């Protein structure tokens, strides 16, 4: 721990976080179950081909689809579309799936949807789109999405809604709604405006779920603006992102918003840092795959694994840099899609394919757990079983994916544990001593009392999450969106005790304590 602590400090010099007066910290809603859902470490899966269909995942819904039979629009234009879709929506994912996921430590799901799945809230959103006239076919989707959220909450699973298909298509793939390769989303002002309107409708409806339902629906963890957009320029997409974020913030300032990084993480981390401060984090979604390019295919599985575990390799370096920049802005790095899939070219030679895939998954998990506030495996299952690379369920049952993720407590917890208080004081005293000793090497005007206050607050906030465990499966929630919480607490501290250039000491104490509290919990209760 001493080495880790010193490495942390040596990478964080005074002045790194001194923008509190000119750039006030985000203030998260401070209380209630909803905060735990939204700001805990998200360990999740995508529920692929539930609403946005993909034929390679689920073949059955396409049996009567119109040619070429690859997209939601093709299914909707085929025979018996309403009956086929509603039967699929009602059977592809059920209570038993959520129960199984919760038992494996999964605490979040990402649900891809198309704008047409929201026509049950407002039919007019389909006017002058590819889906005009198909309102009757998709009317029943919204009530099933509501049921999905309610079912997930019964198993303490959070839900991230991902707009996978926008009007006019934001990428050329058939999972963007139609089989046409044309991308008209960015070329049409009406499509850009309509998509913001669709997102406003979604966010307003999700807010109503909390206020109008009993018990309240608290488990919506965020909304992703677009899946894998392919813009003509990054400035065009970022301009649209900024407008959409502003509109949604006016409706719900506490809702985390997820945006795709278009595989240029540094650029979009800079964009997040340029945004006005907000009440909840902007989460940068990166998709991590190593099976599509010619370079991927000519790289062995072992090399892929090594490139993800070597801290000096490009991907870990990028993750470390981007995660740090986002935390400084009160944001977070999330990997919204990843898998165990490898191209056959990566599995050549006399190797144990199962072991290589297991190592590859472990390498990715280690990377994601270290730098990300959350991750979502693609995908939960496939219609044809046995694909250990793409199907989470098959990977777990084959033993190439861990049977449980996250922490699981084995001992009873008490909110007023006096032993825990004593352990906190010992840990805090040690951390303060190391902090003070380290900075004596660099003469300057310090306020080490700020480190102490930050440490105390960080410990308490970390335990606030850790004690909110799922009693049915002993799943322990961990503070995952540390950047937002750190900025929130530092801003509160600065307001109370005066902003200064040494506010970075408070942040260092807070960050150190969150990690120490997690280790303490592991030793004491797991």
C-alpha positions as CSV (number, residue, x, y, z in Angstrom):
1,X,0.0,0.0,0.0
2,X,2.8,2.4,0.7
3,X,4.2,2.0,-2.8
4,X,0.8,2.5,-4.3
5,X,0.3,5.6,-2.2
6,X,3.6,7.1,-3.2
7,X,3.0,6.3,-6.9
8,X,-0.4,8.0,-6.6
9,X,1.1,11.1,-5.1
10,X,4.0,11.3,-7.4
11,X,1.6,11.5,-10.3
12,X,-0.4,14.2,-8.7
13,X,1.3,17.5,-8.0
14,X,-0.1,20.6,-6.4
15,X,-2.1,22.6,-8.8
16,X,-3.6,19.6,-10.7
17,X,-7.1,20.4,-9.5
18,X,-7.3,24.1,-8.8
19,X,-10.2,25.0,-10.9
20,X,-12.9,24.9,-8.3
21,X,-13.8,28.6,-8.3
22,X,-13.9,29.0,-12.1
23,X,-15.3,25.5,-12.7
24,X,-17.6,24.5,-9.8
25,X,-17.8,20.8,-9.1
26,X,-20.8,18.8,-10.0
27,X,-23.2,18.3,-7.2
28,X,-24.9,14.9,-7.2
29,X,-28.2,14.3,-5.5
30,X,-27.1,13.3,-2.0
31,X,-29.4,10.6,-0.7
32,X,-31.5,7.7,-1.4
33,X,-31.4,4.4,-3.2
34,X,-31.2,6.0,-6.6
35,X,-27.8,7.4,-5.9
36,X,-26.4,4.0,-5.0
37,X,-27.8,2.6,-8.2
38,X,-26.3,5.3,-10.3
39,X,-22.9,5.8,-8.7
40,X,-21.9,2.3,-7.7
41,X,-19.4,0.3,-9.8
42,X,-21.5,-1.0,-12.7
43,X,-20.7,-4.6,-13.6
44,X,-23.1,-5.4,-16.4
45,X,-24.2,-7.1,-19.6
46,X,-26.0,-5.9,-22.7
47,X,-29.4,-7.4,-23.4
48,X,-28.6,-7.7,-27.1
49,X,-31.4,-8.5,-29.6
50,X,-34.2,-8.0,-27.1
51,X,-35.6,-4.9,-28.6
52,X,-33.0,-3.9,-31.3
53,X,-32.8,-7.2,-33.2
54,X,-29.6,-8.7,-34.6
55,X,-30.0,-11.8,-36.7
56,X,-26.7,-13.4,-35.7
57,X,-27.9,-13.3,-32.1
58,X,-31.5,-14.3,-32.4
59,X,-32.7,-15.8,-35.7
60,X,-36.4,-16.6,-34.8
61,X,-37.8,-13.0,-35.1
62,X,-36.6,-12.8,-38.7
63,X,-38.4,-15.9,-40.1
64,X,-41.1,-13.8,-41.9
65,X,-39.1,-10.6,-42.4
66,X,-39.1,-8.7,-45.6
67,X,-35.9,-8.8,-47.6
68,X,-33.0,-8.5,-46.9
69,X,-34.1,-9.6,-43.4
70,X,-31.4,-8.1,-41.3
71,X,-33.0,-5.2,-39.4
72,X,-35.9,-4.2,-37.2
73,X,-37.5,-2.4,-40.2
74,X,-37.3,-5.6,-42.3
75,X,-39.1,-7.5,-39.5
76,X,-41.7,-4.8,-39.1
77,X,-42.5,-4.9,-42.9
78,X,-42.8,-8.7,-42.9
79,X,-45.8,-10.9,-42.2
80,X,-47.3,-11.1,-38.6
81,X,-44.7,-8.5,-37.4
82,X,-46.7,-7.4,-34.4
83,X,-47.3,-10.9,-33.1
84,X,-43.7,-12.0,-33.8
85,X,-42.2,-9.0,-32.0
86,X,-44.4,-9.1,-29.0
87,X,-43.8,-12.8,-28.5
88,X,-40.1,-12.2,-28.7
89,X,-40.2,-9.3,-26.3
90,X,-42.1,-11.4,-23.8
91,X,-39.9,-14.5,-24.0
92,X,-36.3,-13.4,-24.9
93,X,-35.6,-12.1,-21.4
94,X,-37.7,-13.1,-18.4
95,X,-37.6,-12.9,-14.6
96,X,-35.4,-16.0,-14.5
97,X,-32.7,-14.2,-16.5
98,X,-32.6,-11.3,-14.1
99,X,-32.4,-13.7,-11.2
100,X,-29.6,-15.6,-12.8
101,X,-27.6,-12.5,-13.5
102,X,-28.0,-11.2,-10.0
103,X,-26.7,-14.5,-8.6
104,X,-23.5,-13.9,-10.7
105,X,-22.9,-10.5,-9.2
106,X,-24.2,-8.6,-12.2
107,X,-25.8,-5.3,-11.0
108,X,-26.6,-3.5,-14.3
109,X,-27.9,-4.2,-17.8
110,X,-27.6,-2.0,-20.9
111,X,-30.7,-2.2,-23.0
112,X,-30.4,-1.2,-26.7
113,X,-33.5,0.5,-28.1
114,X,-34.6,2.2,-31.2
115,X,-36.5,5.5,-31.4
116,X,-39.4,3.6,-32.8
117,X,-39.7,1.6,-29.6
118,X,-40.9,4.8,-27.9
119,X,-43.8,5.5,-30.2
120,X,-46.1,4.1,-27.5
121,X,-45.3,7.4,-25.6
122,X,-45.8,9.6,-28.7
123,X,-46.9,8.3,-32.1
124,X,-45.8,11.4,-33.9
125,X,-42.1,10.6,-33.5
126,X,-42.4,8.2,-36.4
127,X,-43.8,10.8,-38.8
128,X,-41.5,11.4,-41.9
129,X,-39.2,8.6,-40.8
130,X,-38.4,5.1,-42.2
131,X,-40.9,3.7,-39.6
132,X,-43.8,5.9,-40.5
133,X,-47.0,3.9,-40.6
134,X,-45.6,1.2,-38.3
135,X,-46.9,2.7,-35.1
136,X,-49.2,-0.2,-34.4
137,X,-46.4,-2.7,-34.6
138,X,-44.2,-1.0,-32.0
139,X,-46.9,0.5,-29.7
140,X,-46.4,-2.4,-27.2
141,X,-42.7,-1.9,-26.7
142,X,-42.8,0.9,-24.1
143,X,-44.9,-1.0,-21.6
144,X,-42.5,-3.9,-21.9
145,X,-39.5,-1.6,-21.3
146,X,-41.2,-0.3,-18.2
147,X,-41.7,-3.9,-17.1
148,X,-38.0,-4.6,-17.7
149,X,-37.0,-1.8,-15.4
150,X,-39.4,-2.9,-12.7
151,X,-38.3,-6.5,-13.0
152,X,-34.6,-5.5,-12.8
153,X,-35.3,-3.5,-9.7
154,X,-36.7,-6.5,-7.9
155,X,-33.2,-8.0,-8.3
156,X,-31.4,-4.8,-7.5
157,X,-30.1,-4.5,-11.1
158,X,-29.7,-1.1,-12.7
159,X,-30.8,-0.2,-16.2
160,X,-28.9,1.8,-18.8
161,X,-31.0,2.8,-21.8
162,X,-28.9,3.0,-25.0
163,X,-30.3,4.7,-28.1
164,X,-29.0,2.1,-30.6
165,X,-31.1,3.3,-33.5
166,X,-31.7,7.0,-34.2
167,X,-33.8,8.6,-37.0
168,X,-31.8,8.4,-40.2
169,X,-29.2,6.0,-38.7
170,X,-26.0,7.2,-37.0
171,X,-24.0,4.4,-38.5
172,X,-24.3,2.0,-41.4
173,X,-25.0,-1.2,-39.5
174,X,-28.3,-2.9,-39.6
175,X,-28.6,-2.7,-35.8
176,X,-29.2,1.0,-36.3
177,X,-32.8,0.2,-37.4
178,X,-32.7,-0.4,-41.2
179,X,-30.7,-2.5,-43.6
180,X,-29.7,0.5,-45.7
181,X,-26.0,1.3,-45.5
182,X,-26.8,5.1,-45.9
183,X,-26.2,7.3,-42.9
184,X,-28.5,10.4,-43.0
185,X,-28.6,11.2,-39.3
186,X,-25.9,13.9,-39.5
187,X,-27.1,15.3,-42.9
188,X,-30.6,16.1,-41.7
189,X,-31.4,18.9,-39.3
190,X,-34.8,17.4,-38.8
191,X,-33.2,14.1,-37.7
192,X,-30.9,15.8,-35.3
193,X,-33.7,17.7,-33.7
194,X,-36.0,14.7,-33.7
195,X,-33.5,12.6,-31.9
196,X,-33.2,15.2,-29.1
197,X,-37.0,15.2,-28.9
198,X,-37.0,11.4,-28.6
199,X,-34.4,11.6,-25.8
200,X,-36.5,14.2,-24.0
201,X,-39.5,12.0,-24.3
202,X,-37.5,9.1,-22.9
203,X,-36.0,11.0,-20.0
204,X,-39.4,12.6,-19.1
205,X,-41.0,9.2,-19.0
206,X,-38.2,7.8,-16.9
207,X,-38.7,10.6,-14.4
208,X,-42.4,9.8,-14.2
209,X,-41.6,6.2,-13.4
210,X,-40.0,7.3,-10.2
211,X,-42.7,9.7,-9.1
212,X,-45.8,7.8,-10.2
213,X,-44.9,4.2,-9.2
214,X,-45.1,2.6,-5.8
215,X,-42.6,1.6,-4.8
216,X,-40.6,4.3,-6.8
217,X,-38.5,3.1,-9.7
218,X,-35.0,4.1,-8.7
219,X,-32.8,1.8,-10.8
220,X,-32.4,3.7,-14.1
221,X,-28.7,4.4,-14.0
222,X,-28.4,6.5,-17.2
223,X,-29.2,7.2,-20.8
224,X,-26.8,6.8,-23.7
225,X,-27.4,9.4,-26.4
226,X,-26.2,7.3,-29.4
227,X,-24.6,4.0,-30.0
228,X,-21.4,3.9,-32.1
229,X,-22.1,7.1,-34.2
230,X,-19.9,7.6,-37.3
231,X,-20.0,11.3,-37.8
232,X,-18.6,13.3,-40.8
233,X,-16.5,15.1,-38.2
234,X,-16.0,15.0,-34.5
235,X,-16.9,18.6,-34.1
236,X,-20.3,17.9,-35.7
237,X,-21.1,15.1,-33.2
238,X,-19.7,17.1,-30.3
239,X,-21.9,20.1,-31.2
240,X,-24.9,17.8,-31.2
241,X,-23.9,16.1,-28.0
242,X,-23.6,19.5,-26.3
243,X,-27.1,20.5,-27.4
244,X,-28.6,17.1,-26.3
245,X,-26.9,17.2,-22.9
246,X,-28.1,20.7,-22.3
247,X,-31.7,19.7,-23.2
248,X,-31.7,16.6,-21.0
249,X,-30.0,18.4,-18.1
250,X,-32.9,20.8,-18.1
251,X,-35.3,17.9,-17.5
252,X,-33.3,15.9,-15.0
253,X,-30.0,17.3,-13.7
254,X,-29.3,14.2,-11.7
255,X,-29.3,11.7,-14.6
256,X,-25.9,10.3,-15.7
257,X,-25.5,10.7,-19.4
258,X,-23.4,8.3,-21.5
259,X,-21.8,9.3,-24.8
260,X,-19.8,7.2,-27.3
261,X,-16.1,8.1,-27.8
262,X,-16.1,7.0,-31.4
263,X,-12.9,5.1,-30.5
264,X,-11.0,8.4,-30.0
265,X,-11.1,8.5,-26.2
266,X,-8.6,11.4,-25.7
267,X,-10.6,13.7,-27.9
268,X,-13.9,13.0,-26.2
269,X,-12.4,13.2,-22.7
270,X,-11.3,16.7,-23.7
271,X,-14.8,17.4,-24.9
272,X,-16.2,16.2,-21.5
273,X,-13.8,18.5,-19.7
274,X,-15.0,21.5,-21.8
275,X,-18.6,21.1,-20.8
276,X,-20.2,23.3,-18.1
277,X,-20.4,21.7,-14.7
278,X,-23.4,19.5,-14.1
279,X,-25.3,17.7,-11.4
280,X,-24.3,14.2,-12.5
281,X,-21.4,12.6,-14.4
282,X,-20.9,12.5,-18.1
283,X,-19.8,8.9,-18.8
284,X,-17.5,8.3,-21.8
285,X,-18.4,4.9,-23.4
286,X,-15.6,3.1,-25.1
287,X,-16.1,-0.2,-26.9
288,X,-13.3,-2.7,-26.6
289,X,-13.0,-5.4,-29.2
290,X,-10.0,-7.3,-30.6
291,X,-11.5,-9.4,-33.4
292,X,-12.4,-7.2,-36.3
293,X,-9.3,-5.7,-37.9
294,X,-6.6,-7.5,-39.9
295,X,-4.1,-6.5,-37.2
296,X,-6.4,-8.1,-34.6
297,X,-6.7,-11.3,-36.6
298,X,-3.0,-11.7,-37.1
299,X,-2.3,-11.2,-33.3
300,X,-2.3,-14.3,-31.1
301,X,-4.7,-14.6,-28.1
302,X,-1.7,-14.6,-25.8
303,X,-0.4,-11.4,-27.4
304,X,-3.8,-9.8,-27.1
305,X,-3.9,-10.6,-23.4
306,X,-0.4,-9.4,-22.8
307,X,-1.2,-6.0,-24.5
308,X,-4.0,-5.5,-22.1
309,X,-2.1,-6.4,-18.9
310,X,1.2,-4.6,-19.7
311,X,0.9,-1.1,-18.0
312,X,3.2,0.3,-20.6
313,X,1.2,-1.0,-23.6
314,X,-0.9,1.5,-25.6
315,X,-4.4,0.4,-24.3
316,X,-3.6,0.5,-20.6
317,X,-1.8,3.8,-21.0
318,X,-4.8,5.3,-22.8
319,X,-7.2,4.0,-20.2
320,X,-5.1,5.4,-17.4
321,X,-4.8,8.8,-19.0
322,X,-8.4,9.1,-20.1
323,X,-9.8,7.9,-16.8
324,X,-7.7,10.4,-14.9
325,X,-8.7,13.3,-17.2
326,X,-12.4,12.4,-16.9
327,X,-12.2,12.1,-13.1
328,X,-10.6,15.6,-12.9
329,X,-13.7,16.8,-14.8
330,X,-16.2,14.8,-12.6
331,X,-16.8,12.3,-15.3
332,X,-16.1,8.6,-15.8
333,X,-14.8,6.1,-18.2
334,X,-17.1,3.2,-19.0
335,X,-16.7,0.3,-21.4
336,X,-20.2,-0.2,-22.7
337,X,-19.3,-3.2,-24.9
338,X,-16.6,-5.9,-24.8
339,X,-16.5,-9.6,-25.2
340,X,-14.4,-12.8,-25.1
341,X,-14.6,-13.1,-28.9
342,X,-11.4,-13.7,-30.8
343,X,-10.9,-14.2,-34.5
344,X,-9.9,-17.8,-35.5
345,X,-6.6,-16.2,-36.7
346,X,-5.8,-15.4,-33.0
347,X,-6.3,-19.1,-32.0
348,X,-3.9,-20.8,-34.3
349,X,-1.3,-23.4,-33.3
350,X,-1.1,-26.0,-30.5
351,X,-2.9,-24.1,-27.8
352,X,-5.6,-24.7,-25.3
353,X,-8.3,-22.5,-26.7
354,X,-10.5,-22.6,-23.6
355,X,-7.5,-21.4,-21.4
356,X,-6.5,-18.7,-23.9
357,X,-10.0,-17.3,-24.0
358,X,-10.2,-17.5,-20.2
359,X,-6.9,-15.5,-19.9
360,X,-8.1,-13.0,-22.5
361,X,-11.3,-12.4,-20.5
362,X,-9.3,-12.1,-17.2
363,X,-6.9,-9.6,-18.8
364,X,-9.9,-7.4,-19.9
365,X,-11.6,-7.7,-16.6
366,X,-8.4,-6.6,-14.8
367,X,-8.1,-3.6,-17.1
368,X,-11.8,-2.6,-16.7
369,X,-11.8,-3.0,-12.9
370,X,-8.7,-0.9,-12.6
371,X,-9.7,2.1,-14.7
372,X,-13.4,2.1,-15.4
373,X,-16.5,3.1,-13.3
374,X,-18.4,0.4,-15.1
375,X,-18.5,-2.2,-17.9
376,X,-21.1,-4.1,-19.9
377,X,-20.3,-7.5,-21.7
378,X,-21.8,-8.0,-25.1
379,X,-24.0,-9.9,-25.0
380,X,-26.1,-11.8,-22.4
381,X,-27.0,-14.8,-24.6
382,X,-27.5,-16.1,-28.2
383,X,-30.4,-18.1,-29.6
384,X,-28.0,-20.9,-30.5
385,X,-26.0,-21.9,-27.3
386,X,-22.3,-22.6,-27.1
387,X,-20.6,-19.3,-28.2
388,X,-18.2,-18.7,-25.3
389,X,-16.8,-15.6,-26.9
390,X,-20.0,-13.6,-27.4
391,X,-22.5,-15.1,-25.1
392,X,-22.1,-14.2,-21.4
393,X,-24.2,-17.0,-20.2
394,X,-22.3,-19.6,-22.2
395,X,-19.0,-18.1,-21.1
396,X,-19.9,-18.3,-17.4
397,X,-21.3,-21.8,-17.7
398,X,-18.2,-23.0,-19.5
399,X,-15.9,-21.5,-16.8
400,X,-14.1,-19.0,-19.1
401,X,-15.8,-16.1,-17.3
402,X,-15.8,-15.9,-13.5
403,X,-18.8,-17.4,-11.8
404,X,-19.2,-14.2,-9.7
405,X,-18.0,-10.7,-10.2
406,X,-17.4,-8.0,-7.6
407,X,-17.3,-8.4,-3.9
408,X,-19.5,-10.8,-1.9
409,X,-19.8,-10.4,1.9
410,X,-19.9,-13.5,4.1
411,X,-20.3,-11.8,7.5
412,X,-23.1,-9.7,9.0
413,X,-22.8,-6.0,8.7
414,X,-23.7,-3.4,11.3
415,X,-23.9,0.3,10.5
416,X,-22.6,1.2,14.0
417,X,-19.6,-1.1,14.0
418,X,-17.2,0.3,16.6
419,X,-14.4,-1.9,15.4
420,X,-14.8,-0.4,11.9
421,X,-14.4,3.1,13.5
422,X,-11.3,2.1,15.2
423,X,-9.9,0.6,12.0
424,X,-10.7,3.9,10.2
425,X,-8.7,5.9,12.7
426,X,-5.7,3.6,12.4
427,X,-5.8,3.7,8.6
428,X,-6.3,7.5,8.6
429,X,-3.4,8.1,10.9
430,X,-1.1,6.0,8.8
431,X,-2.2,7.8,5.6
432,X,-1.8,11.2,7.0
433,X,1.7,10.3,8.2
434,X,2.7,9.1,4.8
435,X,1.1,12.1,3.1
436,X,2.9,14.6,5.4
437,X,6.2,12.8,5.1
438,X,6.1,12.7,1.4
439,X,5.5,16.4,0.9
440,X,8.3,17.4,3.2
441,X,10.5,16.6,0.3
442,X,9.0,19.5,-1.6
443,X,9.0,22.8,0.4
444,X,5.8,24.7,0.1
445,X,2.7,26.0,1.9
446,X,0.6,23.0,2.6
447,X,-2.7,22.5,4.5
448,X,-2.5,18.8,5.5
449,X,-5.6,19.2,7.6
450,X,-7.5,19.2,4.3
451,X,-6.0,15.8,3.5
452,X,-7.3,14.5,6.8
453,X,-10.8,15.9,6.2
454,X,-10.9,14.5,2.7
455,X,-9.8,11.1,4.0
456,X,-12.5,11.0,6.7
457,X,-15.2,11.9,4.1
458,X,-13.9,9.5,1.6
459,X,-14.0,6.6,4.1
460,X,-17.5,7.4,5.1
461,X,-18.8,7.8,1.5
462,X,-17.1,4.5,0.5
463,X,-18.8,2.7,3.4
464,X,-22.1,4.3,2.6
465,X,-22.1,2.2,-0.6
466,X,-20.4,-0.9,0.8
467,X,-23.1,-1.3,3.6
468,X,-25.9,-1.1,1.1
469,X,-25.5,-4.7,0.0
470,X,-28.0,-7.0,-1.7
471,X,-29.1,-9.3,1.1
472,X,-30.4,-12.0,-1.3
473,X,-27.0,-12.6,-3.1
474,X,-24.6,-10.8,-0.7
475,X,-23.6,-8.5,-3.6
476,X,-21.6,-5.6,-2.3
477,X,-22.1,-2.2,-4.1
478,X,-18.9,-0.1,-4.4
479,X,-18.5,3.6,-5.0
480,X,-17.6,3.5,-8.7
481,X,-18.0,7.0,-10.0
482,X,-15.3,8.4,-7.7
483,X,-14.6,11.5,-9.8
484,X,-18.1,12.9,-9.4
485,X,-18.1,12.2,-5.6
486,X,-14.6,13.6,-5.2
487,X,-15.6,16.8,-6.9
488,X,-18.8,17.0,-5.0
489,X,-17.2,16.7,-1.7
490,X,-14.2,18.9,-2.5
491,X,-16.7,21.6,-3.6
492,X,-18.6,21.3,-0.4
493,X,-15.4,21.4,1.6
494,X,-14.2,24.5,-0.3
495,X,-17.5,26.3,0.3
496,X,-17.3,25.5,4.0
497,X,-13.6,26.1,4.7
498,X,-12.5,28.4,1.9
499,X,-11.2,27.6,-1.6
500,X,-7.5,27.6,-2.0
501,X,-4.8,26.1,-4.2
502,X,-4.4,23.3,-1.6
503,X,-7.8,21.9,-2.2
504,X,-6.0,19.1,-4.1
505,X,-4.9,17.8,-0.7
506,X,-8.6,17.2,0.2
507,X,-9.0,15.3,-3.1
508,X,-5.9,13.2,-2.5
509,X,-7.2,12.3,1.0
510,X,-10.7,11.4,-0.4
511,X,-9.2,9.2,-3.1
512,X,-6.9,7.4,-0.8
513,X,-9.7,6.7,1.7
514,X,-12.0,5.2,-0.9
515,X,-9.4,2.6,-1.8
516,X,-8.5,1.9,1.8
517,X,-12.1,1.5,2.9
518,X,-12.6,-1.1,0.2
519,X,-9.6,-3.1,1.3
520,X,-10.8,-2.8,4.9
521,X,-14.3,-4.1,4.0
522,X,-12.7,-7.0,2.1
523,X,-10.6,-8.1,5.0
524,X,-13.3,-7.6,7.6
525,X,-16.5,-8.8,5.9
526,X,-15.6,-11.0,2.9
